[in-house]
Amino acid sequence: MWDVEAFTKAAAVTVSELAAYVEESQRGQVPVVRQRPPAEIAGKLRLAELIREGGLSTETYQDFLHAFLSEGTRLHHPAYLAHQVASPDFPAALADFIHGATNNPMAIYEMGAAAATVEFEVVRWMLEKAGFPHGAGVLTHGGSLANLTALLAARAHAAPEAWANGTPADLVILAPPSAHYSVSRAASIMGLGQKAVVELPTDDLGRLAVGRFPEISGKRPIALVASACATGTGLHDDLRAVGQWCRDRDIWFHVDGAHGASALLSPAHRHLLDGVELADSLIWDAHKMLRTSSLAAAVLVRHEGALDAAFQQDASYIFYGDQGFDLIGRTVECTKAELGLKIFLNLAWRGERGLGDFVAGRYAAAHRFWELARRRPGFALPYEPESNIVCFRYGTADPAEIRERMMADGTFYLTSTILNGVRHLRVTVMNPATDDSHLEHLLDEITRLTPG
């Protein structure tokens, strides 16, 4: 039996501790990241003891939670400028709380009618934004599963017999070298192998060079993958030109919009996805730029039947003939969390315009960083940012060393990437608390750490 009194007390403790955690993170009063060795953290949290003996109570739980929160990475911190993971808004956190208690795995409609209905409406809204009026979609646990699902739909289109007979040896996927690693991972999962991913020519910044695409002979392309935007640089492929190239050759056009599709909500930036309506499939991660907690990603297809063809399964204990409103036929997952609720509550609280303003604000902050860095001697920036991602170098300093020194003292959390054969530092402005003062401080710290 659920101890309602204990839950109520522990929930109150959780809310109090999390509120304090977010508040001190947003103020930047604590290190943005801590990465002590696992043995030290395990000892501090008494993990082995609690696993063996149990005994956590409402009182000791508060101490545990406080210690646990102090050892993580603070995505609400204005110095968090690293991976493309949201600083989640509180409505999404409420949805996680609700799901944790109700646990309605709604891929089967009868297991969560309200949650499934919310997902239907959220997906309908996303399809409208993508320009797929006759399309279909489903939410998955992350962009990697979303890419896999979209490519399975593409495979079903190119080789309908593959589900029963296996993937034919002449199938390939066309993609730039800068494509997210989940694309090549999907190729191996699908039985194609890494060699079946044909790398397309790009410019020096990794964007698809449509004018130099080779004609494909002797192979059958499952799909061509374009980026909106590229994970490493935040730059966008020319979707309209790529889409037309695919249309002319009857090749499935897949757009990885995991990060950048949220620009569809910003009037000032939606042009970056011009041509997305030509795509046969699109993925869109809400846990990146829609301020939704991980994980919640959409797979959207232009033609409704395309997604239903991706999976052709039978199991008497779960499939009962007429599936009605079930989503299980469209996803890898059988048990699927109430993902739509997280997106819906953020929309319900902030509105479509509010989320669009957030995207525009973070894109503007990244552009501001580019402007500030350009004015300082020693900083080299290979391109003007199109999104909230900026790559740069400082003199001849080793980007990896700069990054490690900042992370060691918890002042800033950045990532790095290789661009045109050279490693660069990489800033991703995800947090609404990050402003000019933090960006200037970052530039000061980089200069201080690399004198001369």
N, C-alpha and C positions, 0 to 999 in steps of 0.2 A: 504493500500500500504506500502511496505517496504521502509523506508527512507534510501536510499543508502548512502547519505552523513553522516547521524548520525551513521549508522552502521560502515562506514569506520573509523570515528573518534573514536567510542567506541572500535572497534577492535584494533586500534592502542594503545589505553589506556590499553586494556586487555593484549596485548602482552608485553608492557613495564612493567606493574605491575607483570605479571607472571614471566618474565625474572628476575626481581629483586628478587622476592620471591624465585625462585629456586636457584639463585646464593647465596643469603645469607643463605639459608637452607644448601646447599652443603658445605659452609664454616663453618657451625656449630656456627654461630655468634649469634643465637637466641635460645630460648628454643625449644626443639623438640616437645613438646606437651603443650597445654594450655587447661584447662577444667573448666573455670569459670562457674558459674550457668547460666542456660538459660535466666533468667530474666535480668542479667547484660549484656549478649551478645545482647539480643533483644533490650535493651535500647541503647547500643552503636551503633547498626546498624539502629536504628529508624525503626524497622520492622513494628510495629503496625501503625505508622504514614504513612509510604509509602504504606502499604497495603490499608489503607483507602483512602488516598488522591492522591497517585501517585506522579508525578512531578519529577521523577529522570531525570537528564540531563547528558550530556556528562561530565560536570564539576563535578557535585555531584556524579556521578557514580564512578569516580576515587577515591574519598574519601571513598565511600562505599566499593569498592573492596579492597582497601588497608586495611581497618579495618576488613573486612571479612577474608582475608587471614591471618591476624595476630592472629586470634582466633582459628585456626584449628590445625591439626596434620601435621607435616612436614615430609612426607615420603622420601624427598630428603636429609634429615639431617643424617649425619653419626652416630648419636646416636639413630636413629630409628632402634630398634632391636626387634620389637614386632610381630605383626600379619603378616600372609603370604599374604601380599598385595604389589604389585610391587611399586617400585620407578619408575614411568613410564618414558620411553624415549620420546623425543620430537616428533618423527614421529607418535606415537600413539596419542599424544595430537593434532596433526594436523588433524588426522582422526576424532577425536571427534568434532573438529571445523567444518570440512566439513559436517559431518552428522547433526550438529546442524543447518546448513543453508539449506541443501538439503532435509533432512528428507525423505529419500526413504525407506519405510518399505518393505524390499525386500524378505520377505517370499513368496510373490507372485511375480513371475518373472517380470511381466509387470509393477510392481511398483518400480523396480530398477534393470534393467538388468545388468548394470555395477557392482553394489554392489554384486548382486547374483553371477555373474561370478567370481568375486574376491574370494568370499567365496568358490565356487566350487574348485578353484585351491588351496586355503589354506588348505581345508579339504583333498584334494587329496594328498598334501604334508604330512600332518599329518598321513594319512593312510599308506603312504609309510614308514614313520619313525616307525610306530607301527608294521609293518609287516603284514598288512591287504591288500594284493594286490587286493582282490575281494570284499572289504568291501564298506561301505558307512558311511556318517557322516553328522553332522549338528552342527552349532554353536548356543549356547544358552546364556542367560543372567545369567551366573554363574554356579558353580559346583553343587549347590543344585538342580537346574533344570536339570542339566546334569545327575546326579545320578538318579533322578526320571524318566527321559526319558529312560535311559538304563534299569532300572528295569521294566518299562512298556513294553519294548521290550522283556525282559526276561519272564514277565508274559504272553505275547502273545504267546511265544514259549511253555511255560508249560501248559497254559490253554487258548487256542484260543477263547473259549466261554466267557471268563471273561468280555470282553468289553460290550457285549450285556446282559449277564445274571448276572453280578456281580462276585466278587472275591470268588472262592470256599473257604470253611472254612478250608480245609486241606493243604492250601499252606503256606509255610514258607520261610523266608530268612535266610541264614546262614552267620554269620559275627562275627568278633572278638569284644570284648567289646570296643576296641580302635577305631573302625570304626567311621568315621565322623558322627555327629549327623543327617546329612541329610538322612542317610540310614534309620534310625528308623523313621524319620519324613515321608519319602516316604512310609514306610510300613503303617502308619496310613492314609495317603492321599489315598493310593490304597485300603483302606478298610480292610486291614489285621489286624491292631492293633499292639500295642507294643509287645504283647505276642507272636506274630508270628515271631519275630526276635530271632532266636536261637543263643545264644552266643557260639562260638567255643572255645576250649581250646587254651591257649597261653603260651609262656614262661614268665619269670618274667618281661621282657621288653615289653610285649604286642604283640609279633610277633606270628603269627599262628603256632601252633605245629601240623603239619600234621600227625605225627605218633600217636597222641592221638585223632584224629577225631573220633567221634562216627558214627556208621552206622545209617542212618536215616530210621526209620520204622514208618508206619502209617501216614506219612506226605509227601507232595510233595514239594521239594525245588524249589522255583522259580529261585534262584541264590545263589551262594556263592560269598561273597565280600571279596577281599583282598586289602591290602593297599600298594601303591608305591608312596610316603611313608606315614606312619602314621602321622596324623596332630600333635599330641602331641609331638612325639619324633623324627620324621624324619627318623625312621627306616623302613626297607622294609621287607615285607613278601617274602618267597621263592616262587616266582611266578611259577617256573617250577614244583616244587613238588606239589603245590596246583592245578595248571592247570592239571597235570596228574591225580590227585585224582578225579577231576571233570570229565575229559574225561572218566575215567574208569566207572563212574556212570551216565554218560549222564546228568550232572548238568551244567547249565549255569554258566560260570566263568566270573565274573565282576571284573575289576581292577579299583579301585579309584586311578587314577594317577594324580589327580588334581594338586598336588604340584610337584611330583617327575618325571612325564613323560618327563619334559624338559631335564632331564639327558640323554635322547636318543640323544641329540645333542652334547654331550660331549664324545669324544672317551675314556676319562679316567674314565667315570662314567656310560656309557650305560649298563655295565654289571649288574648294580643294578636292571635293568628291564629284566634280562634274563628270558625268558619264557613268556613275555607279548604277544608274537604272538599266544600263546595257548588260550588267552582270547577270549570270545565271545563278550565282550564289554569293552571299556576303556573310561574314561573321562580324560580330559587334560585341565587345566586352563591356558590360556595365561596371565591372569592378576596376575599371581604369578611370575613365573620365566622367562617369555618371555618379561618382562618389558612393558607389555601392560596395559593401564588404565582399570579400572573396567567398565563393566564386559565383559568377553569374554571367554567362555569355549566350548570345543568340546566334543561331544558324537560320538564315533567311534565304529562301529560294524564290526565283521569279515566277515559276510555274508550280502550282500547288502539288501536282502529282509527283514531282521530282523527288521530294523528300520521302514520300511514302515508298518509293522504289528502292531506297538505300538499304533497307533491311527487309528480309523475307523469312520470317521465323514462325515456328509453331511450337507451342508448349501447352498441353491440355490444362495445366493448373493455372494458367494466367491468360491465355487467349481463348475467348469464348465465342468465336465466330464474329458477329457484328461488334466491332470495337467501340462504336459510338463516339464518345469524346476522348477516348484514351489517347495518350501521347506516346505510349511505350513503343509503338511501331516506328517512331521517328528518332529514337535515341539509342545510344549504346547502353545507357543506364536503365536498369529495371527499377531500382529504388532511387527516386529523384527528389531532392529537397524542394521546398516551396520557394523557388528562386524568384518567381515573378513578384512575390510580395515585397522583396527588398527594393526592386526597381520601382514598383508601384508606390510604395510609401514615400520614397524620395520625390517622385513626381507629384504625389498628392500634397506633400508639404511645400515643396519649392516651386512646382510648376515647370512646364516645359521651358518657359522663358528663363526661369531661375537657373536651371541646369545649363541652358545655352549661355547665359551670362558667366557662369562659372568657367565653362570651356574657354570663352573669349578672354576672360581675365587671366587664366593660366597661360594661354598663348601670348598674351600681351606681356606678361611678366618674363617669359622666356626671351621675347624679342628685346625687352629692356635689358636683360642680362647681356645679350649680344651687343647692344649699343654701348653699355658701360665697359665691357671688356675691350671693345675695339678702340676705345679712347686711351687705353693704357698700353705703355710700351711692353713688348715681349709676348703679348697674347696674340695667337694666331687662330682665326676662326674661318674654316674652309667654305662656309656657306651662310646665307641669311636664313634663320629658322622659319619654317612654315607652321610649326606646331609648338608644343611646349618642351621640345627636346633640342638641346644645343651641344654640339661637339666643339672642342677647342684644345689647344696646346699652350704651354707657357715655356718659351725659350727652348732650351734643349733638355729641360727637366724630364725625368721619367714619370709619366702619368701614374703608373702603378704605385710608385713610391709616394707620390703626393697623396694619392687616395688612401693608402694604408696609414700614413701618418695622421691624416685627419680622422680616420675611423678609430685609430688607437686612443685618441683623447676625446672622441665623441663630439668634436666641434661641427663637422659636416659629414654627410653621407652621400657620396657620389658613386657613379659607376664609370666604366670606360668601355671603349669599343675600338675596333680596327677599321679605319676608313682609308681606302685607297692604299692599303699596305702599311699604314702607319697607325700606331695606337694613340688614341685621343682620350682625354677626359670627357665625361658626358654628364650633363645636367638635365634632369627631368623635373620640371616645376609642377608638382602634383598638389601642393598644399595651399589652401586659401590664405594661410597666415604668412606666407613668404612674400616679402615686399623688397623695395629698393635697399633698405638698410641691411637686410640679410645678404642680398646679392653683392653689395659693396664689401661687406665683411668677408664673404667668400673670396673675392678677388684679393683683398688685403692678406688673408691667410695664405693663399697660394703664393703671393709675392714674398711673404715673410718666410715661408718654408723653403723657398728656393732662392736664396740671396745670390746676386750676381748673375 
